[in-house]
Amino acid sequence: MLVVEDDVTIAESITARLRAEGFTVQVAHDGPAAVAADAESEPDLVVLDIMLPGFDGLEVCRRIQARRPVPVLMLTARADETDLLVGLGVGADDYLTKPFSMRVLTARVHALLRRVERSARVETAGARIVLGDLEIDIDQRRVERGGVPAQLTPIEFDLLVHFAQRPRTVLPRERLLSEVWDWDVHGMGSGTRAVDSHIKALRRKLGADLIRTVHGVGYALEVSA
């Protein structure tokens, strides 16, 4: 596991907690060192601060995701929605806004790793989903709508597959957090902004009509079978 954080105190706290959970942890304190560490050790997960020397965490995320897909938990001192959308758009799977508790951080880390394991099992089974002009190749993790390919992040792809397996079914945010993110929604705090941000990303990449908002409830995939 790779922890990227320029604040030494925070980095040491995160590292100590993750090592106590049984993880092998490597630490980087700036953008270039983070990219180099990822290339060298290929960690199973990256905990990544946005504000870094050298170049920021968004650029780190772009570079490591361009080389290979890896789950990224982004840390930010800002709760601005634009920052969150950019972070999620370059390949982050989840985010935490500082200050956060170490209990929540470790819970999110475990949830991300469980989701990756579950996704791998689904890919092994193999499937192709076709709903109207939407085509999803699960083995190759490729998506097209109307014959036009879309580049999705790992979490966007998993979220889309979850919807596509239940077309027209209204899925509450809490259920999505539980079944896609593998969160314990009763013990990990609010994550509805993560859901909403990824829905916006799917609409931007695949069409605003793809997913319907059911106000006060959740979302549903509207592509006809």
C-alpha positions, -999 to +999 in steps of 0.1 A: +000+000+000+012+035-008+005+066+014+012+099-003+011+128+022+035+158+025+025+165+062+049+141+080+028+139+112-004+129+092+016+105+071+031+088+102-004+085+118-019+070+087+010+046+082+010+035+118-027+027+117-026+008+084+004-012+096-015-020+127-042-034+104-016-057+089-008-038+057+027-033+043+030+005+037+053+026+017+053+064+021+060+093-004+059+130+004+057+146-030+042+141-065+073+128-083+082+104-055+047+091-054+047+082-092+081+066-088+070+046-058+039+034-076+059+023-106+084+005-084+062-014-060+028-015-077+007-012-045-027-026-042-041+007-031-030+044-029-040+068-001-033+101-019-034+137-006-044+164-032-020+192-020+015+180-027+049+195-036+063+189-071+029+183-086-004+178-070-023+146-062-046+150-092-016+148-115-003+118-095-036+101-099-037+108-137-002+093-142-006+062-121-040+054-136-027+059-171-001+032-164-024+007-146-058+007-128-054+010-090-079+019-063-072+055-050-085+070-018-080+107-021-075+131+009-084+167+006-085+197+030-112+212+008-148+201+004-154+221-028-174+200-052-153+210-082-122+196-066-140+164-058-154+160-093-119+165-108-104+140-084-130+114-091-127+122-128-090+114-130-095+080-114-099+083-076-124+058-063-133+076-030-123+106-010-120+118+026-122+155+037-097+165+064-100+162+093-110+126+094-109+098+119-084+069+114-113+045+120-132+059+090-100+058+069-093+022+076-129+012+070-128+029+036-095+012+027-109-022+036-141-014+016-121-005-015-101-036-013-132-058-009-147-041-040-116-048-061-118-085-051-155-087-059-150-070-092-123-095-101-147-124-094-173-109-117-148-105-145-137-141-141-173-151-147-174-132-180-204-114-194-215-089-220-245-066-212-264-050-241-293-025-232-305-006-262-275+014-275-254+007-244-229-022-246-207-033-217-180-059-220-172-069-185-142-091-193-124-063-211-140-035-190-151-016-221-182+005-226-198+019-257-230+039-262-242+043-297-210+028-310-189+055-292-164+042-267-163+058-232-133+059-209-145+051-174-126+049-142-127+016-123-154+027-099-175+043-126-174+010-145-184-010-115-212+015-107-225+013-143-225-025-143-244-025-110-271-004-126-271-023-159-277-056-141-309-040-126-323-017-154-351+006-144-347-004-107-345+026-084-314+022-063-311+043-031-277+060-025-273+039+007-277+007-012-252+018-038-227+027-011-232-007+004-232-028-027-208-010-050-184+007-025-189-020+000-194+005+028-210-001+062-233+029+057-242+029+094-206+032+106-186+052+080-203+085+078-221+101+049-209+092+014-238+105-007-216+131-024-193+103-037-224+086-053-237+119-067-203+128-081-199+095-099-234+097-113-225+131-128-194+117-143-214+088-159-239+113-173-211+135-187-194+105-204-225+085-216-253+110-218-275+130-194-304+107-201-287+076-190-295+077-153-327+091-139-328+109-106-357+098-083-358+127-059-356+116-023-349+080-032-320+074-055-312+067-092-323+043-120-307+033-153-331+043-181-316+027-212-342+004-227-336-033-229 
